[in-house]
Amino acid sequence: MCRTLTVSQASRAFSDLINRVRYQGESAVLAKNGKPVAKIIPVDQNITGKDLAGSWPSLSHLTAEEAHRFETDLSEARSALPSVKDKWE
């Protein structure tokens, strides 16, 4: 389940939000001024290319091999992204 919260709502109930993410597997989109700015998801929630192919109607035509290649491509694309420095460190 994914719900949308304002950044203010999330900050007031941050502990509850984190507990829902960790223990109930929920995710949340955080919005500021009505626009989505971040998404909080469980760390162990890894979506594979095969999962995406099954969940997107436009990709359901992919064979198992094509879904596997798509998953590999996604993984390689994620690895190629520049790392983001944590400004809180």
C-alpha positions as CSV (number, residue, x, y, z in Angstrom):
1,M,0.0,0.0,0.0
2,C,1.3,3.4,-0.9
3,R,-0.1,6.5,0.6
4,T,0.6,10.2,0.1
5,L,1.5,12.5,3.0
6,T,2.6,16.1,3.1
7,V,6.2,16.6,4.4
8,S,4.7,18.2,7.5
9,Q,2.5,15.2,8.2
10,A,5.4,12.9,7.8
11,S,7.6,14.9,10.1
12,R,4.9,15.0,12.8
13,A,4.4,11.2,12.6
14,F,7.9,10.1,11.4
15,S,8.3,7.3,13.9
16,D,4.9,5.9,13.0
17,L,5.7,6.2,9.3
18,I,8.9,4.4,9.7
19,N,7.3,1.6,11.7
20,R,4.6,1.2,9.0
21,V,7.3,0.9,6.4
22,R,9.4,-1.5,8.3
23,Y,6.8,-3.8,9.9
24,Q,3.9,-3.6,7.5
25,G,5.7,-3.2,4.2
26,E,3.9,0.1,3.4
27,S,5.4,2.8,1.3
28,A,4.7,6.5,1.3
29,V,5.0,9.4,-1.2
30,L,6.0,12.7,0.5
31,A,4.6,15.9,-1.1
32,K,5.6,19.5,-0.7
33,N,3.3,22.2,-2.0
34,G,1.2,19.5,-3.6
35,K,4.0,18.0,-5.6
36,P,5.6,14.6,-4.9
37,V,9.2,15.0,-3.8
38,A,10.2,11.7,-2.2
39,K,9.1,8.1,-1.7
40,I,9.9,6.0,1.4
41,I,9.9,2.3,0.7
42,P,11.1,-0.7,2.7
43,V,14.8,-1.4,2.0
44,D,14.2,-5.1,1.2
45,Q,11.5,-4.2,-1.4
46,N,13.3,-5.0,-4.6
47,I,11.2,-5.0,-7.7
48,T,12.6,-7.1,-10.5
49,G,12.2,-6.7,-14.2
50,K,9.9,-9.7,-14.2
51,D,7.8,-8.1,-11.5
52,L,7.5,-4.9,-13.6
53,A,6.6,-6.9,-16.7
54,G,3.8,-8.6,-14.9
55,S,2.5,-5.4,-13.3
56,W,2.6,-3.2,-16.4
57,P,-0.1,-4.2,-18.9
58,S,2.0,-2.8,-21.7
59,L,4.9,-5.1,-20.8
60,S,2.8,-8.3,-20.1
61,H,3.7,-9.5,-23.6
62,L,7.3,-10.0,-22.6
63,T,8.6,-13.6,-22.6
64,A,10.5,-14.9,-19.6
65,E,13.7,-14.3,-21.4
66,E,12.8,-10.7,-22.4
67,A,11.7,-10.0,-18.8
68,H,15.1,-11.3,-17.6
69,R,16.9,-9.1,-20.0
70,F,14.8,-6.1,-19.0
71,E,15.7,-6.9,-15.3
72,T,19.4,-7.0,-16.2
73,D,19.1,-3.7,-18.1
74,L,17.4,-2.1,-15.1
75,S,20.1,-3.3,-12.8
76,E,22.9,-2.1,-15.1
77,A,21.1,1.3,-15.4
78,R,20.8,1.6,-11.6
79,S,24.5,0.8,-11.2
80,A,25.5,3.5,-13.8
81,L,23.7,6.2,-11.9
82,P,26.0,8.6,-10.0
83,S,26.0,8.1,-6.3
84,V,24.3,10.8,-4.3
85,K,26.2,12.2,-1.4
86,D,24.2,12.1,1.8
87,K,24.0,15.7,2.9
88,W,23.3,14.6,6.5
89,E,26.7,13.1,6.9
